[in-house]
Amino acid sequence: MLDSILESLRVVALPTKTDFRSIKVREVALIEGPKGWGEFSPFVEYEPTECIPWLVSAVEAATLTPPEILRSQIAVNATMPAINGKDEIAEVLSWFPGCTTVKIKVGADLKDDLARIATVCDLAPTAKVRIDVNGMWSIGKATQAIHAIYDICNLEYVEQPCSTLEDLRELKKRVGIPVLIAGDEVVRKVGNPMEVDLHDAIDILLLKVAPLGGIKKSLEIAAHHGKPVVVSSALDSAVGISYGLQLAASLPSLDYACGVGTGALLSADVATLPIVGGMMKVNSVAPDRDRMKEYAISPERFDWWRARVRETWEAGAKDWILREGWTW
């Protein structure tokens, strides 16, 4: 199978509209299999072991029939990077037409965070606000920040305010106001997401299809933990986002808007997946051949990605895929 993956491999460099996670160009590897296209796009600093589920997800997408779809379109949230300035924030909001929920990146500086949130609420006064902290706060800082944010906006939930489950449990005891906590890294960054005890730590489970190893594994995790789910993306291309949309569409219930609109943060993509009226249609996506040529990386960089796929395969993706019995 590895030979087939490498033979079909295409890699593109997609520029972003704004600095998001310090990324100005997003490199994405795409593979084509018997059932369509898969995306392998772990961030470039990830080691091979952390890349394993990303490659498994790409192979699953390329080799398996998509799951049964229970809804044809998915409500999505706007995604606000850690920027300040009313004009800049207004421009980002314009990239997400019709979205009534805004996810705001926070955590580095509370004064700047509060100014950013206040500006969003001024520009979109009826929007629900969810904040993403990426585990950057201590319990005390999280308590202080949540109280301050709660007073200025319609706060839907706080995503990963602290880094550990123990701190999240203690935060829920201390915070003293009715706020929902969503968990991302506490599930995604552990060895076995099925073994994590989320009791009294989080209220909402974040699922990202590629870092968790594909739709099948994500559905198993959701069923095991039995919590409301939000599906999110990881600055994927349209191919990866389409797979996230399929995950969201196959969940038994979906009560929240999903964070799968991050393609709006790219200034170029391999296919078109528009946001219309705050919704995205659920479709399998094939990349445009001309766009893949236009945004193809250099031959030297392509060799780096080929080596990365091979290293990830040998690090454990091969064993995972063989256990699943998938064939190319």
Secondary structure, 3 states (H helix, E strand, C coil): CHHHHHHHCEEEEEEEEEEECCEEEEEEEEEEECCEEEEECCCCCCCHHHHHHHHHHHHHHHHCCCCCCCCCEEEECEEECCCCCHHHHHHHHHCCCCCCEEEEECCCCHHHHHHHHHHHHHHCCCCEEEEECCCCCCHHHHHHHHHHHHCCCCEEEEECCCCCHHHHHHHHHHCCCCCCEEECHHHHCCCCHHHCCCCCCCCEEEEEHHHHCCHHHHHHHHHHHCCCEEEECCCCCHHHHHHHHHHHHHCCCCCCCEECCHHHHECCCCCCCCCECCEEECCCCCCCHHHHHHCECCHHHHHHHHHHHHHHHHHHHHHHHHHHCCCC
